[in-house]
């Protein structure tokens, strides 16, 4: 249920925001809270994910669409916080790839 609430919240934020040009608006996906060995990782030791879901795209964006799960460069874009949700605005060229559901 918490995931559903986050997705609804993110899509609400995206409805109120339209990136310009070749910009893409992304919300981060949650990373695992513990390692494969079962060790819990505290928030302070976690790295920011490099994976997110596209919430909105500018008019010049050609290769990604809303709903795509993408991988992006760790230090790219502008990070911002909207309604207590961390978001990212990046150029389309900073997206390294799109995950497929096959």
N, C-alpha and C positions, 0 to 999 in steps of 0.2 A: 504493500500500500504506500509506503514512503516513496518508492520509486515513481508510482503513478502521480503522487502529489508533486514531486520534483518536475516530472515531465510536463504536467499541466501548468505549473508555475513558469517554467522555461518558455513554453509556447505562448503564455500570456505576455511575458516580457517581449518576446519576438514580435508579437502583433503590434506592439507599441514602438517598434524600432525597425527602420529600414536602412540597411547599409547603402552607401553610395558607390558608384563605379564598380571596381573589381574587388570590393570588400566582402567578407563573409563573416557573419555573426555566429559564434559557436558557444555552446555550453559544454563544460567539461563532463566527461563520464567518470563515474566513481571508480577508483582503483581498489584492489583487494586490500583488506585491512590486516591480513596476516599472510605470512609467507607459506610456501608449499610445505615447509617443515612444521607448520603450526604456530610459529612465533608471531605474536601480535606486534604490529608496527605502530608506534605512537604518531599522532598527527604532525608533531614537530620534526619527525625524521622522514616523513613522506616527501617525495618529490612531486611537483605538479605533474599531472598527467599530460601526455602528449597526444591524447586521443579525445575526441569530442564529437558532438552531434551538431550538424548544421541546422540552425534555427531560422535564418533569413539570409538572402543573398542579394547583392547589388545587381543592377541591370546589365552590367558588362560581364558577369560571371557566366562561363560557358560549360565548365567541366564538373561542377557539383550542383546538387539540388538540395532543397530542404529535406531533412530526414536522413541524409547520408551520414555515416559514421566515418570520420576522417582521422588521419594521422598528420600532425603538423610539427614543425621545428620547435624545439624547446623554448627558444628565446625570441620567437617571432610574435608580432602583433602587439596590440594594446590591451592590457588587462583592465577590466572594470568590474565593479560590483553593482548589480541592480537588484533591488528587493532581496537583499541578503544572498544572492546567487552570484558566484564568480563566473564571469563571461569573458570572451575574447573576441576581438575584431582583428582579422588578419586579411592580407591580400591573398587572392586566389593562388598566386605563384608560390606562396609559403606553405601550401598544402602539399604534403609529400605523397599522399595516396588516399584512396577510398577503400574501405573494407567492403567485401562482398558477402552476401549471405548464402553462399553455396556450400 
